[in-house]
């Protein structure tokens, strides 16, 4: 899949609904304030980088090792966003460089996920938010079993317990979990189910969000 094809998925009805649902969960959990700085680790084509720069009034840096995706993102820069090349396991930034940091499903494709999380915490001053693929979800049954299929091939799907355990021994506090995208096929019933199940705080959505404050 090319960067253009990947990014175009977010403009299709199902992709747009999933992207918006994930963005709202991230934005609500982060508590990002206008003028703050945000790092997007594993930004890919910059979908969430652009959204946070445009809607939250934050200064956002997107980081990714894939040069083709970064070129795509660079060509669509509007305001308050910049991009950098690098690995999550060795972030090219000083300690506490950013107010808040996100990693949206990127850790699911990194074998050294604990090292990556330690780096994320190191460069963050206030709060981190990880978007993970949830093994306790309908999407896992559809796309995640037996090594995964399509864009999910090779991904690690976390259980809520595993998501919380990622932070063990790392200097954070108040680790919290939420989830969304309960009906990953989208459609007219999906928003209704989303509102009902999110209100009940059930951790059964495809998108598992782990949030923690920096000590």
N, C-alpha and C positions, 0 to 999 in steps of 0.2 A: 504494500500500500504506500503510495507516495504521500508526501506532506499535504499536498493539495487535496487528495482524496480523503485523507484523515480529517482535515479541517472541515471539508464540505459535509461530512457526516453530521456535524453540529448544526448545520443549516437545514437538515431534513426534519420533518415533524417529530420523529421519535428522538433523534439526537438533540434537537433543540429543547425538548421537554426534559430529557435526562440532564443535559448540561445546565439548564436553569435550576433544576431541583438541587443538583450538587452545589451550584454556586450559592444558592440561598442558605443551604446548610453550613457551608464554609463561612459565609459572611456573618451569619448569626453567631457562630461559635467563636470566630476570631475577635469580634468587637473592634475591628480596625477603625481608627479615627482619621479624619482628613489630615493630610500632611505627614502621616506616619510612613515608615518604610516597610516594604514587604518583599520577601524573597520567595520565588516560585521555583522549587527544586524539581527538575525533570519537567520543564514547561512544555516540551514538544513544540508545537506550532504556535504556542502563545495564547491559546483560547482563554484560559483563566487569567493569565497575565493581563491581557487586554481588558477583560471584564472588570477586574479589580482596579486597574488604572482609570477606567472610564467612570465606574459607578461609585467607587469608594473614595475617590480623590486622593489615593495614596500614590507614593512613588514606588514603582514596582520594578524589580529586576527578575527576569526569567533566566534560568540556567539550564543547559542541556548539553550532553556530549555529542548530539547528532547535528552535524553542520548543515545538512539539507533542511532540517526542520527550523533551525535558527535563521537560515537565509529567508525562508518563507515568513517567519515572524518579523524579521527586520523590514521586509518589504511592506508590512502592514502597520508599522508603528504610527500611532496617532499622537499621544501625549503622555507624559509621566511614566513611560515604560522604556527600559533598556534591556539588552540581552547579552549574556556572557556564555562562553564555552567552559565546561568543567564537569567533573564527576561529583556525585553526591557524597562519595566516600572521602573525597579530598577537596572540600569547598575552598575556592580561592579567595576567601574573605577573612578579615580579622575577626577576633572574638567580639561578640555582641555588636555586629555591624548593622543588624536589622531589628526593627521593633517586633515584627512577627514573621513567621515562615510557614509556608504550606508545601506539601508534597502530595500531589493528587494522583494516586495509584502508581506513582513512579517507584516507590519502595517495593512494590509487588514484583518488579522485574530486576531487583538488585539482590544478588545472593548475600552480600555483606550488609544486610539491612540494619543491623545493630550499629555497625560502624557509621553508616550513613545517618542514622538518627542521632548518634553522638555528635556528629559534625553539624547537623541542623541545630541542635540545642546549643552548641558552642557559639554559633554566629548569631544567636537570637537573644534579644533582651527581655521580651515579655511573654509571648505565647506561640506555641506551635500547633499546627493542625495537620493530621495525616489522613488522607483519603485512601482507604484500603478496599480490596475486593473481599466480600463477605462469603465465607464458606457456608454459612447458615442462610442461604438465600435461594430463591427460585433461579436466578441467573447462574449460580454455580451448577445447578442440576442441568441447565440448558447448555452452558458453554464451558464449564470449568473442569469437568471430570476427565479422567484419563489423559492428563497433560494439557487439557484445554484445546480449544479450537479457534480458528480465525485469529483475531487480534489478541485473544486471551491465551494463546499457546505459550506455554512455559511460565505463566504467571503463578505466583504463590497466593493462594486465597487464605485469608486469616479468619480464625474464629474470634469472637469477642474476647475470649480469655487470652488468646495469643496476642491480640492487639494491645491489651492492657499490659501483658508481660513484656512487651517490647521496651517499656519504659523502666523496667526493674534495674536499679543501680545507676540510673541516669538522673542528674540533678534537676528534677521537675517535681511539681506537686499538683494536686487536684486533677488527676487524670479522669477524663470523662468520655463516654462513648455515646454516639447517636447513630442512626442509620436512616437511609432513604432509598428511593427507587425500588419499591416493593413489587411493582408490576413492570418489569423491564421491557415488555413488549410495547408499552405505551398504550395509546388508544383512549377513548373517551372515559373509560372507567378508572384509568390509572390515577388521575389527580384526586378523585374522590377517595380511593383506597389510600393514597399517600397521606392525605390530611387525617384520615381516621387512624391509621397505624402510627404515624409520627406522634400524634397526641397521646398515644398509649405507651410511647417510648419503647416499642418492641425493636429488638436488634435483629431484624430479619430482612432488611433491605439489602440490595446488591452493593450499595455504597455504604461502607462502614467508616464512620468518622471518629477518630481518636484525637482528643484535644488535651493539652497540658500547659500549665504555667511554668515559666522558668523560675528557679529558685535564685 
